[in-house]
Every structure is written in structure tokens, then in C-alpha cells.
Amino acid sequence: MGHRTVNDTTLLKLPVDAPATLVELETPSLVLDQDRMERNIARLRGRLAKFDVSLRPHLKTAKSVDVARRLYPEAPGPITVSTLAEAEYFASHGFSDITYAVGLAPGKAERALRLRGQGVDLKVVLDTVDQARALAAAGAALGVSPAALIEIDSDGHRGGLVPGDAAIGDVAAWLRDGGVELVGVLTHAGESYGLRTPDALAEAAEGERAAAVAAAARLRRDGHECPVVSVGSTPTAHFARKLDGVTEMRAGVYMFFDLVMHGIGVCTLDDIAVSVLATVIGRKPEKGWILIDAGWMALSRDRGTASQAVDQRYGLVCDLEGRPYPDLLVAEASQEHGILAIRAGSDQPLPDLPVGARVRILPNHACATAAQHEAYNVVRGASPVVEARWPRMRGW
């Protein structure tokens, strides 16, 4: 399917029988505030404009071409994905500059290279000779020239090679000998998610930058061009103080934000663009409970704020216009039930929410919560009008 611009009115049409407002929508449902999302997108774009780096948005959170078109309203631009299904989906919508930023499983090499054979500039990530061999073999079998980035470990968070590891040279040599283009290095400062202060986040961003730049310099000394130096996480993207030597920044959840990002200090509650709409289905005043029809199947089991200074349990409860009720949380969740209760230690009263009332839940982790749903119901600000329904892709 070819690319359509954001002015394509078919994107804004709801099915004839679709609800027109949040009051009429089936619950639980995923809601996206387009005003907040667009403000978040503009914020990071504006921040990075002062650095000589490009932004390669990570679409693992959004998984929607309609969101991608708000990132690139004129024409498709560079993106990052976390699954080959995402790569195939976005490629079908005209996106041709894609980094698949998960370590390559050898068995997926041929599938990845089929996209390159279709004219998609898909770059894969690896950090072992075994992966390099598999990629080279798949390229030879398909008659396709692969492209790869070497993953660098900048903070011990996940995979990758530390900048001084001799294995970096070994992997690069195998790529070169196997006819694989080494386009650069890539790192992700995932440990930044555990930080809380601007200085600590800036320090993490500098560690991420320094590790990637050092690895790239080593490769260049060994005769490899290494044009791409790719870094990124939403926290470091917002707190980096310098990006010398970096060519691109990746970030994903910044489009929506969530309670984890709020707990880190990257955003305010008013920046969180996604929520889950739910209906009150019961009350237990003797227990201080309100029951809703959204459990962990709608909210996810993610408890990412549990280790933060403020534990938001399974989500923070808002009214229909997106305004938080003081200290009202989804305290417990089973498969299809949520229990609303006042935060422990708070003297706030339980709000008078009758059966049938609607609430919106701000998520701990936007990626995990959005993954539970098939589409975004798009609103603007406090308006209850559902202006569009944007499908999400799923799968691997």
C-alpha cells in the first residue's frame, strides 16, 4: 500500500456505526489525546534542533502508521522498529529507511533481507560473530547486500559489546569479509529508566554518547567507515547536554509518555497522551473500593512505578476529561476487573462514582498498555468526541 498524507480524510472517518463520544464507546478502550501527542512530538523535535543530530523515532510504542504520519506529515522518514512485523508493516506504508533495533536472531536473517530485496533500507543490529555469519550467509543465499550496526553496551543494561572489547573488531571483520555493509554502531542507555534527577539523567546521556563515539572511533581506526553513531532512550533524549560525535537519536515512548516517565521526571501528568477508558461496574464502600471493567488484560500487568518514589499501582484514575482524581489508583487488577481505591496514607475521600460512570486510566507503561488493544480512539484535549479510530499493528 502506498503512503497517504495526513490530509487523507479516510484516516479521520469512523465506521458508520462507531460511537461518536467517549460516553458511547465500548469499554475498556484505548484513548489517544492527539493534542498531547502532537505537543510531545514537537517538544523533542525542538529540543534536538539545537544539536547536529537527526531523530529516528522508535515506533515500538505506537505501532500505528497514523501516528507515524504525525511524525512525518510530508513524506515518510527514518524510523526504528522492534520487530520484523513492524518493519514489514511500515514498509508497506512507504517507510523505507528502517532500523530493526533488536539483536538479530540468526533464523530471522532471511526474512529481514527479503525487505532489503524489495528496496527497503533495513539495517539490523548484532554483537556476535555468529550473527554476522548468519547474516552474510542469508545475503549470499538471496543475492542481497545486508547492512548492520554493531550494538554497544553503554551501561550494562542489556546486550552489546563494551567499547574496549576486542570482539568489536572481530565482528566488524566478519561483516566485511561476508559482504555485509557495516553502517555504524548503536546503543541504548536503558539504565536511565532507573534514575530520578536531571543531573543523573544528563550523566547517563553522556555515558551513552561517550560509549558509542568511542566504539565508532575504534572501528574507524581499524579502517571501517562507521558513518552512523546511533544513541537513544526517551530519558536521555530529553536530558542530553551535548551530542558531539552522534549522528542520530532514537526515542519512542516520548510520543505518548506514561507514569514511569513521569516518575523519572521526563514529563508531567498533563503530557501523558494515552489512557484506558473504563466503566464503573460496582461499589464496595465498606472496603473503600470502586470496581471497573478494566483489569490487567486492558491495562497490562506492568508495575513499572513499583520501584519509584511514588508507586502508581496499576494506573492513575482520571475523569472523562483526563483530569486525575486526587490519589485515586487502580489498586488491584484481575483479568477483567480493576479495583479503584485511594492511595494508602492519603486522606482524600473516595469519589462518588456511580455504576455506569466512565473513568480514564493513565498507564504505567504506554508500550505495554497500548499492546493490549487493537486501535486508538482519538480525541483532542477535554473533548469527549472521538474524531478517529487509528488501528495498531500487532505480532512479531
N, C-alpha and C positions, 0 to 999 in steps of 0.2 A: 504494500500500500504506500502511496506517495505521501509526502509531507503536506499537511494543511496548516495554514496560518491560524493565529488565534482569532482572526476575524471571521473564520468559517462558522457561520451561525449554526451549523449542525451540531457543534460542540455544546451549544447552550440550550438545545431543545431537550425537554424531558419527554418520556413516553406519555401518550395521551392520558393514560390512567394513573400517572405518577402523582404523588402528593405534592401540593403546592407550598406547604409550610411545614415547619418542624412539629407543629401540633398534630399534623395529619400523618407524618412519616411513621412507618412501621419501626418498632424498636426491638432490640438495640440496633442502632445505625451509626455509621461513621460520618461525622460532620467536619467540613473544612471551611474555615473562615478565610476567604480569598483576600480580603483586605490585609489581614495579619500576615498571611503568607507573602504577599507582594511586598509588604514593608520589610519583612525579614530578608527577602531576596535582595532588595535594594540596599539594605544595611551592609551586607557583606560585600556586595559589588562595590559600593562606595568606599569601604574600608580598604579593600585590596587595590583600589585605583591608585593609591599613593605608593604602591610597590610595583616594581617592574616584573610582575608575575601574572600569568593567566589563571583563571579559575576553571577548574574541571569539576563541575558539580557531580556529586555521587548520588545516583538515583535509586540506591538500595532502599531508602526510606519511602520515597514517593511511589515508585514503580508505576508511573502513570505518564503517558505521553502528553496528556493535557496539562500536567504540572510542568513537564519539560518544555512545553511551548511557552510557558510564562517565564522560563529562564532564557529562552531564545525566541523572542517574538518575531524576528525577521527570518531566520533560517536556522536549521539545526547546527549546533556547535559541539565542542568536545565534551564528553561525559565519561563518568566512571560507573561501573556496574559491579554487582557482587555475585551474579550467576550468569551462566551462558544463556539461560532462558530470557533474562533481561536483555542481554546483548542482542539476541535474535529478535526480540520484541521491538526494541528501539531501532534496530537496523531496518526493520520492516516499515518503520515510520520515517525513514530518511536520515537517521543519525548514522554517520559513517566513521566518526573518529571516537573510538571507544577503548577504554582501558578496563580490562577484566581484572579487578584488584584483589583476587583471592588466589593463593598459591595453586598452581596448575596440577590437577590430578592427571597422571600420565594417560589414563584412559579417556580423558576428555580432549586430548590434543587434536585429534582428527576433527571432532565436532567444532572446535574453535577455529580451526583452519579452513573449514568449509565457508565460514563467513568471510575470511580473507580472500578466498577464491571467488566470492561474489562481489569483491570490490570494497569490502569494509576494512578500514584500517584498525583492526583489532589487535591490541597489544596484551600479552599475557604476562603474568608475574611468576617468578620462580626463584629458588635459592639453593638448588642442588644440581649436581651433575646428572643424576638420574632423570630429573625433569628435562634438563637440556637435551639429553639423548633422546627422550621420548618425543620432544617437540621437533627435533631435527629429523627423526625417522618419519614422523607424520607428514612433515613438509615434503620430504623426498617422495613418499608414497602418493601424495596428492598433487605433486608438482606445484606446490605453493611455497612462497618465501615467508617464513614466520617472522614475527617481531616480538621481542621480550624485554622486560625490565627485571633487574635483579632486586629482590626485596632486601632491604636493610633494616636491621634491628636497632632502633634508636633509644629504646627504653626498657627492653626486656619484657614487653607486654605480650608478644605473640611469636610470629615466625620471623624469618630473615636472618641475615648474617651481620655480625658487628663489623664496623668499618675496617678494623685491622685484621680481619680473618683472611688468611691466605686462600681460603676456599672461594672468595670473590673472584680472584684471578683464574682459578681452575674453572669455575662456571663460565666465565667470560670466554675463556679459551675454547671450551667445548661448544659454546654457541657459535663462535666464529668458524671453527672447523666444520661445524654441522650446517653451515649456510644460514644460520639464524641471525637476523639483524638485532644487535644489542642497542636498544634505543635509549637506555638510561637506567636510573635507579629510582626506587620508590620506597617510602617509609611512612609509618603511621604511628603517631605518639598516643597510643591508646591509654597509657597510664595517666594521661591528662584528665581522664574521666574521674579519677580519684582525688583530684585537687580542688581547692576551695578559694584561693586568694589570687588576685590579679598578678602579684609578683611570682607566685608559684607557677601559674599558667604561662606567664611570659618566659620563665626559665625552662619549662617543658618545651615550649615552641622553639627556643634557642637550641636546646639539645637535639630536637628533631632536625632542625636546619643544619646544625653542625655535622651531625652524623651523615646525612645524605650528601652534603657537599664534600666531606672528607672521602667518602666512598667513591664519588664521581671523580675526584681529583686523582685517586689511586688508579682507577681504570684508565684515565687519560694518560697517566704516566706510563702505563703498560701498552699504550698505542691504540686504545679503544676511544671512539669519539664521544660517546655518552652525552648526547645533546639534551636529554631530559633529566631534570632533577625534581622529582615529584614528592611533595610532603602534604600532610594534612590530617586534621581532625577538626570538628566544629569548635572545640575549646581553643586549640592553638591558632586556628584561623582568625579568631576574634581577639587574641591577645599577643600575637607575634609582634615584636618591636622592630625587627629587621629580618629581611629575607634575602640577603646577599647570597648569590650563587644558586638560588632556587629559580626554577623556570615555571612551575605550576603549583597551585594549591588545590587540594581536594577537600570537600566537606559535603555532608549530606543532610543531617537532621536539622541544620540551621534553617531550612525552608519552613519547617513546622515548629521546631523546638519541643520541649517536653519538661516534665517535672525534674528529671535528672539534670538537664541543662540549667534549669532554674536553681537547683541546689548547688551546682558548681559555681554559679554566678555569671553565666553567659547571657541569660535573658531574664525578663520579668514575667510574671504570670500573664500579663496582657499581651505578651508576644506569642504565647502558645496557640497555634493555629488549628490544631486538631482536637476533637473531643468525641466522646461516645454519648449519643442521645439514649436515654433510658426512661422507663416509666415506673412510677411508684405502684407496687402491687400489694403492699401490706404494711402494717404498722405494729410494732411491739413496744408501746410506750413504757411498759413496766421494765423493759430491758434497755430502753434508750435506743431502739432500733427503728429504722425505716427500711423496708425491703424493696428492691428494684429488680427489673427483669434483665439485668446485665451482670453476668458472672465472668469467670476467667475466660470463657470462650469468646466473649466480646471485648474484654479489657486486656487479656493475656495474663499470664502468671508472673510477669516481670515485676520484681520488687527492687528495682534499681536504687530507690531512695532509702532503702533499709539501712545502708551503711553511711548515709549522710547525716548531717546535724539535725535535719527535720525529716522524719520518716512520714511519707505521704500514703503509707499502706498501699492500697490498690488504685488510688486516684483521688483527686481533689474534686469535690462536688460544686457545680455552678448552677445558677438558674438558667432559664431558657435563653437569656441574652448573653450568657457567658460570664456572668459576674459570680465570683466564688462566694459561697456561704461561709461565714466565719467558722473555721476549724471543723467543717463537715467533710468526712472522708468516707470512701468505700473501705470500711474497716476489715471486712471479710468477704471472700468470694468463693462460691462453689461453681459448678459448671455453668448453670444458667441463672443463679441468684447472686445478688450483691446485697450486703448489709451495710447501710449507712449509719454512722454513729459519730458523735462528737469526739474529737481528738482527746486522748487521755490527758488529764490535768487541766483541761480548759474549762472555764466557767460559762462558755457560750451555751445558750439554750438550743435544744433540738428544734429545727424549724418546723412549722406546721405545714407539712406537705401531705395533702390527702391522696388517697388512692386515685390513680389516673393522672396525677401531676407529672410533668416532664422535667428532667434534670439533664445536665451535660457533665460528663466526667473528663477532667484533664488527665492525660495518661502519664505514667512514669516514663515509659519508653515509647516514643512515637512509632519507631520501626516495628516493634513487636505488636503494638495495639492495631496499627493500620493493617498488619499482615492477617488479622483475623477477619477482615472484611473484603468484599468484592468491589466496592465503589465508594467514592467520596460524594456526600451530599453537600453541595457548595452553597454557602451563604455569604453575605457581606455584613460584617460588623454585628450590630444588635438586631438586624432584621431577621425575622423568622422565615422569610421567603427562601425557598430552595430554588436557586437560579439554574442549577445544572447538576447533572449526575455524571461524574467522571469515573470510568472504570479503572480498576487496578489490575495489573497482571500478577500472576502467582506461579509458583513452581520453580524448578531448578533446571 
